[in-house]
Amino acid sequence: MKDLKQYIETNKQRFIDELFGYLRIPSISSIADHKPDMYKAAEYIKEALLKAGADKAEVFETKGNPVTYAEKIIDPTLPTVLVYAHMDVMPVDPLNLWNSQPFEPEIRDEKIYGRGADDDKGQSFMHVKAFEYLVKTNQLPCNVKFMIEGEEEIGSPNLPAFCEANKEMLKSDVILVSDTGMIAQDIPSITTGLRGLSYWEVEVAGPNRDLHSGLFGGAVANPINVLAKMIAQMVDDNGHITIPGFYDDVIQVSAEERALMAKAPFNIDEYKKAIDVEELAGEKGYTTNERTGIRPTFDVCGIWGGYTGEGAKTVLPSKASAKISTRLVPNQNHEKIAVLFKEHFESIAPKSVKVKVTPLHGGQGYVCPTDTPAYLAADRAYNETFGKKPVPVRSGGSIPIISAFEEILGVKSVLMGFGLESDAIHSPNENFPLFNLFKGIETIPYFYKYFAEAKK
């Protein structure tokens, strides 16, 4: 790639300034009050793509948040890459744990701090700038399309319909995604698997109003106590999920693949130190990487009820609620799991309370073969810029729309992530190292080069 490193070096500050403008937009998809910010983000990335060299770019309406689409078609006979990313970000709570304002990005210790710095504004901006380089230097070897949505963090509920309605516009040979990570700055990796997801909100209701805990305690069921007991029953002492039928479709990973996974560099002491825990937990019989990559999980993501203000209030609450998620492995159907969970959770509730289960969102898992032209092009791209072959890994995370792309558009995705575990995505003090940002901009153009060559 002619003068690629020089182009990045010359434009570093401009890249950062433009990314900071994007990061300042509080595009939180899960909070209705931020709907106007979703449109600001959509317009911002549209303008960035036009300036980078897209022939056209447009903000499309959906039943929810907007989708920004852009394209540059240099020759209809050449292969086409569709870049997928998302402009929405997670909420910032608890705000008091941030060391700087989440939507006032700043650089500390060679890292960009701010909500969306990694997930996914920082990583998506790498693609804009890699594309810019290829266009400005007249080295773009194939057609490129961009689809940047505003609902990934809430499960992409309206993107499947958008894809169905725009199949011809979105037609491509591969979907390129950077919404994942790599093992370390000196150990590149390609994500070959994603877990699926099923997510609910549950409510346990008891008496018709909050009661005095002295006058009624011991005689009336406390919904918080009941909810805690019900949740405790969902996973046994071996870390095994107790929902009947939950494991029916789980494919056991072969001993050979588990042996390959074990070769990925992993230091358990550093892992525990990074998150400040003395001991790890999980399903018996599996390693830490296997628990997060090839096995399903059950987690309470939030729980509330009763009095949580300052001081004491002796109250027996009328309701208690929780947000619950399961991470699913490929072949588990999230809709089936949603039904199994609801039936089981309702069945273990005592008659002293009423239970309501509301599904929030979900999606299927995904596996990327390692012998496709796209994977091999990504492999060569990392090898070119890092000087070593990337390690194939299965991620514990979920991108629900990826499996839908394959079903609706008939195209596989390749997951070229540049984030790190220490980037604290979804948490306070989210960050993205400058090294990773610029290394991504350097690596992505080689993917285009090698993919175009492979498809000739």
Secondary structure as UniProt FT lines:
FT   TURN            2..3
FT   HELIX           4..23
FT   TURN            29..30
FT   HELIX           32..34
FT   HELIX           35..52
FT   STRAND          56..60
FT   STRAND          67..72
FT   TURN            76..77
FT   STRAND          80..86
FT   HELIX           95..97
FT   TURN            102..103
FT   STRAND          106..108
FT   TURN            109..110
FT   STRAND          111..113
FT   TURN            115..120
FT   HELIX           121..136
FT   TURN            137..138
FT   STRAND          143..149
FT   HELIX           152..154
FT   TURN            157..158
FT   HELIX           159..165
FT   TURN            166..170
FT   STRAND          174..177
FT   TURN            185..186
FT   STRAND          189..194
FT   STRAND          196..205
FT   STRAND          211..212
FT   HELIX           213..216
FT   TURN            218..219
FT   HELIX           223..232
FT   TURN            233..234
FT   TURN            237..238
FT   TURN            244..249
FT   HELIX           255..262
FT   HELIX           268..275
FT   TURN            284..285
FT   HELIX           288..293
FT   STRAND          297..305
FT   STRAND          315..316
FT   STRAND          319..328
FT   TURN            330..331
FT   HELIX           334..347
FT   TURN            351..352
FT   STRAND          354..363
FT   STRAND          366..367
FT   TURN            370..371
FT   HELIX           373..386
FT   STRAND          391..394
FT   HELIX           401..409
FT   STRAND          413..415
FT   HELIX           421..423
FT   TURN            425..426
FT   TURN            428..429
FT   STRAND          431..433
FT   HELIX           434..454
//
